C-alpha cells in the first residue's frame, strides 16, 4: 500500500478558518473533497469543487495542452480546415488522425502527438488556420516537462472521469470511414475491421449500425399503374395563359482558396513568358496494337496500362537529345539551369481544380514502372491526397486534354519550366500508306508551347519529330533505351 503523508493548508478569510486535506502519492497528486471542514464564527457548510490553476510537470487530474499547428514546409503559413476527424469529448491516441487541412499546394492530414481527450476545437470547417497557432486543446495524463500552458480546470472525482482509450493500438480506417463513424456516434474501437490488417471498412460501420439499431429498410412496394379516365371526344380545353417565369436565384461570392489560389499565382507568372506554339499529328496505329498486346500482361501484375507511360518515356528519350527543353530560367532570364532529372508533370483535372503532379526520374524508369507511378498519382489525385513532394520539382509537362475531349490546345508554360505539350484525343481517320492505299489510322494531335526567350522553333520542331518517331514506331525506342 502506497505511503502517504498528510499536508495541511490553512487559509484565513476574515474570522473564518478552513482546513482542507490534500493527499499525495508517489507519482501523482490528487485533489479530494474534504471529509471535514472547520470554521470559526460560521456554521458548517458543504465544500464545493475548488478550481486550481497550476504550472507544473505533475498533473492533478489531467493536463490540458494546446496542440499547435506545426510548420508543414514549403513556406506555407496558413491552411484551410477541410475536415475534422474528431469532436470535443473524443478520446485519441498518438498518430490518430485529427483533421485534414488544405494548403495552396497539397492536402495534409494532421495527426495527434498525445494520448488524451479532445477538450476544444479552435476552428470550424473552411476556416483559415495559421502555423504556430492553437489547433485543439487536448487533456492528457502523460507526465512530461513541457512549456505548454496548463489550462484551469475544475477538480473532478474519480467516478466522474471515464477513459475509453485503447492504448498501444492504432485503429486503421480511411477519413471517409472515420467521418461516417463520427456522424453516427460510433467509436471505432468498438468495431471489428474486416479489411487488411484489421482496417475498418464502410461496410463494417454499416453492419455495426444495423446490429445496434436493428433497422432494416423494408422493400419498397410496387406501385400500381392506374389507367387515366377516358376523356370525352367533344371536350374542349381552355387555352393556357403564359406567365413570365419567376427566378429567385442569387449570385454568390466565394474566396479563391486551395489549388485555385496556387493556379492564380502560377498563371500570373506565366504571363511574363513569350510563348510560341508548334502543332503536329501522330499516327499511333502501331502503338495502339502494341498496347492491346501488353494490357493483359500489365493487368496480371495489377497495373492499368494507358498510353501515357509511352508518351512520357518517348519524351524523356527526346529530352536526352534536346536538354534545353528540360531546363529552367531565373526570374530575370539571366541564367539557364539544365536539369539532370526528367521529372515530367501530368496535368490532371480533379474536383479540387487543376493539379500537376510529376513522375520523378523518368529517364531511369521502365515503361511498366512509369505506369505503376501514374496509377499511384491518379488514385491520390482523385481523392485529393497528393503530397507536396508529388506536386513540386517538375521539369517538363504533358497535358492529356484529349482524355476529356478536343483536338488542339494552346497550353500555358508552368514557370520556371520552358516547355509544355498538350495531347489531343485519339481518333480513327482515313490516311494514305506508302503505296497510296487508304487505311484506317489512329491519329492524335499534339500542341507544343515553348519559351521563345531560350528556345527557337527549329529546336522545338526537331524534338517533336524525334518524339513522333518513337511513338509511330515503338520498336525504335528499344535502340535508345539504357
C-alpha positions in Angstrom: 0.0 0.0 0.0 1.4 3.3 -1.1 2.8 5.5 1.6 1.1 8.9 2.0 1.6 11.9 4.1 -0.9 14.5 5.2 -0.4 18.1 4.3 -2.5 20.7 6.0 -3.1 24.1 4.4 -4.8 26.8 6.3 -6.3 29.8 4.7 -7.9 32.6 6.7 -10.7 34.9 5.4 -12.0 37.4 8.0 -12.8 35.3 11.0 -13.4 32.0 9.1 -10.7 29.3 9.1 -11.0 26.4 6.7 -8.9 23.2 6.8 -8.6 21.2 3.6 -6.8 17.9 3.3 -4.5 17.0 0.5 -3.2 13.5 -0.2 0.0 13.0 -2.2 1.0 9.6 -3.6 4.3 8.6 -5.1 3.8 9.7 -8.7 0.8 12.0 -8.8 -1.1 14.4 -6.7 -4.9 14.3 -6.5 -7.3 16.9 -5.0 -10.1 15.2 -3.0 -13.2 16.6 -1.4 -12.5 17.2 2.3 -14.4 14.9 4.7 -14.4 17.6 7.4 -14.4 21.3 7.3 -13.8 23.5 10.3 -15.0 27.1 10.6 -14.9 29.8 13.3 -17.9 32.0 13.6 -19.9 30.3 10.8 -22.0 27.2 10.7 -20.7 24.1 8.9 -21.1 24.3 5.1 -20.7 21.8 2.2 -17.5 22.3 0.4 -17.9 22.9 -3.3 -15.5 21.8 -6.0 -12.4 24.0 -6.0 -10.7 25.4 -9.1 -6.9 25.4 -9.3 -4.5 27.0 -11.8 -1.1 25.4 -11.8 2.1 25.4 -14.0 3.9 22.2 -13.3 5.0 18.9 -14.9 2.9 16.7 -12.5 -0.8 16.6 -13.2 -3.6 17.0 -10.8 -6.5 15.4 -12.8 -5.3 15.7 -16.4 -3.1 18.3 -18.2 -4.8 20.3 -20.9 -2.3 21.3 -23.5 -2.6 23.4 -26.6 -1.9 21.3 -29.8 -0.5 23.9 -32.2 -0.3 23.6 -36.0 3.3 22.9 -36.8 5.2 24.0 -39.9 4.3 21.7 -42.9 7.1 23.0 -45.1 7.3 24.8 -48.5 6.9 28.2 -46.7 3.2 27.6 -46.0 1.9 29.9 -43.3 -1.8 29.3 -43.5 -4.1 26.4 -44.4 -7.9 25.7 -44.7 -9.6 23.2 -42.4 -11.3 20.8 -44.8 -12.5 18.0 -42.4 -12.4 17.2 -38.7 -12.0 13.5 -37.8 -12.6 14.2 -34.1 -15.0 16.2 -32.0 -15.0 17.6 -28.4 -15.0 14.7 -25.9 -13.4 12.1 -28.2 -10.5 10.0 -27.0 -7.5 9.8 -29.2 -4.2 8.1 -29.2 -0.8 9.1 -30.7 -0.8 9.2 -34.5 -4.6 9.2 -34.7 -5.9 11.5 -37.5 -7.1 14.8 -36.1 -8.1 16.8 -39.2 -7.3 17.3 -42.9 -6.0 20.7 -44.0 -5.7 22.1 -47.5 -2.8 24.5 -48.4 -2.3 26.1 -51.8 -0.1 23.2 -52.7 -1.4 20.0 -51.2 -3.7 18.3 -48.7 -2.2 17.2 -45.4 -3.6 15.0 -42.6 -2.7 16.3 -39.1 -2.1 13.5 -36.5 -2.1 13.6 -32.7 1.1 13.8 -30.7 -0.6 12.9 -27.4 -2.9 10.3 -25.9 -5.9 12.0 -24.3 -9.3 13.6 -24.6 -10.3 16.4 -27.0 -11.4 19.4 -25.0 -11.8 22.1 -27.6 -11.7 22.7 -31.4 -10.4 26.1 -32.3 -11.7 26.2 -35.9 -14.8 25.3 -37.9 -14.8 23.7 -41.4 -13.4 26.0 -44.1 -11.8 28.3 -41.5 -8.2 29.5 -42.1 -5.7 28.1 -39.6 -2.3 29.6 -39.1 1.0 27.8 -38.4 2.1 28.2 -34.8 -1.4 28.9 -33.5 -3.5 26.5 -31.4 -5.5 23.9 -33.3 -7.1 21.9 -30.5 -6.9 21.6 -26.7 -6.3 18.0 -25.5 -6.3 16.7 -22.0 -3.6 14.2 -21.5 -2.5 12.2 -18.4 1.1 11.8 -19.6 3.7 13.3 -17.2 6.1 15.4 -19.2 8.2 18.5 -18.5 7.0 21.0 -21.1 6.5 24.7 -21.5 2.8 24.2 -22.5 0.2 26.3 -20.6 -1.9 24.3 -18.1 -5.5 25.4 -18.5 -7.5 26.0 -15.4 -9.9 23.1 -14.9 -12.3 22.1 -12.1 -11.4 19.1 -9.9 -13.4 16.0 -10.9 -13.9 13.0 -8.8 -12.5 9.6 -10.0 -16.0 8.2 -10.5 -16.9 11.1 -12.8 -13.9 10.5 -15.1 -14.2 8.0 -17.9 -11.4 6.9 -20.0 -12.2 5.0 -23.2 -8.9 5.0 -24.9 -7.2 1.7 -26.0 -3.5 2.4 -25.6 -0.9 0.7 -27.9 -3.4 0.0 -30.6 -4.0 2.2 -33.7 -7.3 2.0 -35.5 -6.9 1.7 -39.2 -9.6 3.5 -41.2 -9.9 6.0 -44.1 -11.0 9.6 -43.4 -14.4 8.8 -45.1 -15.0 5.9 -42.7 -13.9 7.9 -39.7 -16.4 10.7 -40.7 -19.2 8.1 -41.1 -18.5 6.7 -37.7 -18.4 10.2 -36.1 -21.7 11.2 -37.7 -23.4 8.1 -36.2 -21.6 8.5 -32.8 -19.8 5.1 -33.2 -16.4 4.6 -31.6 -14.0 2.9 -34.0 -12.5 0.9 -31.1 -15.8 -1.0 -30.8 -16.0 -2.0 -34.4 -14.2 -5.1 -35.7 -12.5 -4.4 -39.1 -12.7 -6.9 -41.9 -10.1 -5.2 -44.1 -6.4 -5.9 -44.4 -4.5 -5.7 -41.1 -7.9 -5.1 -39.3 -8.7 -2.0 -41.3 -12.3 -0.8 -40.7 -14.3 -0.5 -43.9 -17.5 1.4 -44.7 -19.4 -2.0 -44.7 -18.2 -2.7 -41.1 -19.7 0.6 -39.9 -23.0 0.0 -41.6 -23.1 -3.6 -40.3 -22.3 -2.3 -36.8 -25.0 0.4 -37.0 -27.6 -2.2 -38.2 -26.8 -4.5 -35.3 -27.1 -1.6 -32.8 -30.4 -0.2 -34.1 -31.9 -3.3 -35.8 -33.0 -1.0 -38.6 -33.6 -2.9 -41.8 -35.0 -0.9 -44.8 -38.3 -2.5 -45.9 -38.6 -3.3 -49.6 -40.5 -0.6 -51.5 -44.0 -1.7 -52.5 -44.7 -1.9 -56.2 -46.8 1.0 -57.3 -50.0 0.1 -59.1 -50.5 1.6 -62.5 -53.9 3.3 -62.7 -55.1 4.0 -66.2 -56.3 7.5 -66.8 -60.0 8.1 -67.0 -61.4 8.3 -70.5 -61.9 11.7 -71.9 -65.0 12.7 -73.8 -64.4 13.3 -77.5 -66.2 16.7 -77.7 -64.5 18.1 -74.6 -62.8 21.5 -75.1 -59.7 22.6 -73.3 -59.1 26.2 -72.3 -56.1 28.0 -73.8 -53.3 28.3 -71.2 -52.2 31.8 -70.4 -48.4 32.2 -70.5 -47.0 33.6 -67.3 -43.5 35.1 -67.1 -41.2 32.7 -65.2 -40.1 33.8 -61.7 -36.4 33.2 -61.0 -35.3 33.6 -57.3 -31.7 32.6 -57.7 -29.0 34.9 -56.2 -25.3 35.5 -57.1 -22.8 34.3 -54.6 -19.2 35.3 -53.9 -16.6 32.8 -52.7 -12.9 33.3 -51.8 -10.2 31.9 -54.0 -8.5 29.2 -51.9 -6.5 26.0 -52.2 -5.4 24.8 -55.6 -7.3 27.7 -57.3 -5.2 30.2 -55.3 -2.0 28.4 -56.4 -3.2 28.4 -60.1 -3.8 32.2 -59.9 -0.2 32.7 -58.7 1.4 30.4 -61.3 -0.6 31.6 -64.3 0.1 35.3 -63.4 3.8 34.5 -63.5 3.3 32.6 -66.9 2.0 35.9 -68.5 5.6 37.2 -68.4 6.8 34.3 -70.7 6.7 34.9 -74.5 5.0 31.7 -75.8 5.3 30.3 -79.3 3.3 27.3 -80.5 4.0 24.3 -82.7 1.5 21.5 -83.7 1.7 18.2 -85.4 -0.2 14.9 -85.8 1.0 11.5 -84.7 -0.1 8.2 -86.3 -0.4 5.8 -83.3 -1.7 2.8 -85.2 1.3 0.6 -84.3 1.3 1.9 -80.6 -2.4 1.1 -80.3 -1.7 -2.5 -81.4 1.3 -2.9 -79.0 -0.7 -1.6 -76.0 -3.5 -4.1 -76.7 -1.0 -6.9 -76.6 0.6 -5.6 -73.3 -2.6 -4.7 -71.5 -3.3 -8.3 -70.2 0.3 -8.6 -69.0 0.0 -5.4 -67.1 -3.4 -6.4 -65.6 -1.8 -9.6 -64.4 0.6 -7.5 -62.4 -2.2 -5.3 -61.1 -1.4 -2.3 -63.2 -3.6 -0.4 -65.6 -1.6 0.4 -68.8 -2.6 3.5 -70.7 -0.8 5.4 -73.5 0.7 8.0 -71.1 3.7 5.8 -70.0 4.7 5.5 -73.6 4.3 9.3 -74.1 6.4 10.0 -71.1 9.2 7.6 -71.9 9.4 8.9 -75.5 9.6 12.5 -74.2 12.4 11.5 -71.8 14.4 10.0 -74.7 13.9 13.1 -76.7 14.9 15.3 -73.8 18.3 13.5 -73.7 18.9 14.8 -77.2 17.5 18.3 -76.5 18.3 19.1 -72.9 17.3 22.8 -73.3 13.7 21.7 -73.2 14.4 20.2 -69.7 15.8 23.4 -68.3 14.7 26.3 -66.2 15.5 30.0 -66.2 15.6 32.5 -63.4 13.1 35.4 -63.0 15.2 37.9 -65.0 16.2 35.2 -67.6 19.9 35.7 -66.9 20.8 32.1 -66.1 19.7 28.7 -67.6 19.8 25.6 -65.4 19.9 22.3 -67.2 18.1 19.7 -65.1 19.7 16.3 -64.7 16.4 14.5 -63.7 13.4 14.2 -66.0 10.6 15.0 -63.6 7.7 15.0 -66.1 4.4 16.5 -64.9 1.0 15.3 -65.9 -1.9 17.9 -65.8 -4.9 16.4 -64.0 -8.5 17.7 -63.8 -9.9 17.0 -60.3 -12.8 18.1 -58.2 -10.3 20.4 -56.4 -9.2 22.0 -59.7 -6.2 21.7 -62.0 -3.2 19.9 -60.4 0.1 18.9 -62.0 1.9 16.0 -60.1 5.0 14.7 -61.7 6.7 11.4 -62.2 10.3 11.6 -60.8 13.3 10.4 -62.8 11.6 9.1 -65.9 15.0 8.7 -67.6 15.8 5.7 -65.3 12.3 4.1 -65.2 10.9 1.4 -67.5 7.5 1.8 -69.2 6.0 -0.5 -66.6 7.5 1.4 -63.7 6.1 4.7 -65.1 2.7 3.0 -65.4 2.9 2.0 -61.7 3.7 5.5 -60.6 1.0 7.0 -62.8 -1.6 4.7 -61.2 -0.5 5.9 -57.7 -0.7 9.6 -58.6 -4.1 9.2 -60.3 -5.5 7.4 -57.3 -4.2 10.1 -54.8 -5.2 12.9 -57.1 -8.8 11.8 -57.4 -9.1 11.6 -53.6 -7.3 14.9 -53.0 -4.5 13.2 -51.1 -1.4 14.2 -53.2 1.5 15.3 -51.1 3.8 18.3 -51.6 6.6 16.1 -52.9 4.4 14.8 -55.8 3.4 18.4 -56.8 6.8 20.1 -56.8 10.1 19.7 -58.7 8.7 19.3 -62.2 11.0 20.0 -65.2 8.7 19.3 -68.2 5.0 18.9 -68.6 2.4 17.0 -70.7 -1.3 17.8 -70.6 -3.6 15.0 -71.7 -6.5 17.3 -72.6 -7.7 14.6 -75.1 -9.0 12.4 -72.3 -11.8 15.0 -71.8 -12.2 16.0 -75.5 -10.7 18.2 -78.1 -8.0 18.1 -80.8 -5.8 21.1 -80.4 -5.0 23.3 -77.4 -2.7 26.2 -76.5 -1.0 25.0 -73.3 0.5 27.6 -70.9 4.0 27.0 -69.6 4.4 26.4 -65.8 7.3 28.6 -64.6 10.2 28.1 -64.2 9.8 25.3 -66.9 10.4 26.3 -70.5 8.1 23.9 -72.5 4.8 22.0 -72.3 2.8 19.7 -74.6 -0.9 19.2 -74.9 -2.2 15.8 -76.3 -5.4 15.7 -78.2 -7.9 12.8 -78.5 -7.0 9.7 -80.5 -9.4 9.4 -83.5 -9.8 6.9 -86.2 -9.2 8.8 -89.5 -8.5 7.7 -93.2 -4.9 8.1 -94.3 -2.8 7.0 -97.2 0.0 4.5 -96.9 3.3 4.5 -98.9 1.5 2.7 -101.8 -1.2 5.3 -102.0 -3.9 3.0 -100.5 -6.4 4.3 -97.9 -6.3 2.7 -94.5 -7.8 3.3 -91.0 -5.2 5.2 -88.9 -5.3 6.1 -85.2 -4.4 9.8 -85.2 -3.5 12.1 -82.3 -2.7 15.8 -82.5 -0.1 17.4 -80.3 0.3 21.1 -79.5 3.6 22.4 -78.0 4.3 25.7 -76.3 7.9 26.8 -75.6 9.6 29.9 -74.0 10.8 31.8 -77.0 13.5 33.6 -75.0 15.6 30.4 -74.8 14.0 28.0 -77.4 13.6 28.6 -81.1 11.2 27.0 -83.5 13.7 24.7 -85.1 14.7 23.1 -81.8 11.0 22.5 -80.9 10.4 21.0 -84.3 13.3 18.6 -84.1 12.3 17.4 -80.7 8.7 16.9 -81.8 9.9 14.9 -84.8 12.1 12.6 -82.6 9.2 12.1 -80.1 6.9 11.4 -83.0 9.2 8.7 -84.5 9.4 6.8 -81.2 5.5 6.7 -80.9 4.9 5.8 -84.6 7.5 3.1 -84.5 7.6 1.9 -80.8 10.4 -0.6 -81.6 12.7 2.4 -82.3 12.6 3.2 -78.5 14.5 -0.1 -77.9 17.5 1.2 -79.7 17.9 4.2 -77.3 16.8 2.6 -74.0 19.6 2.3 -71.4 
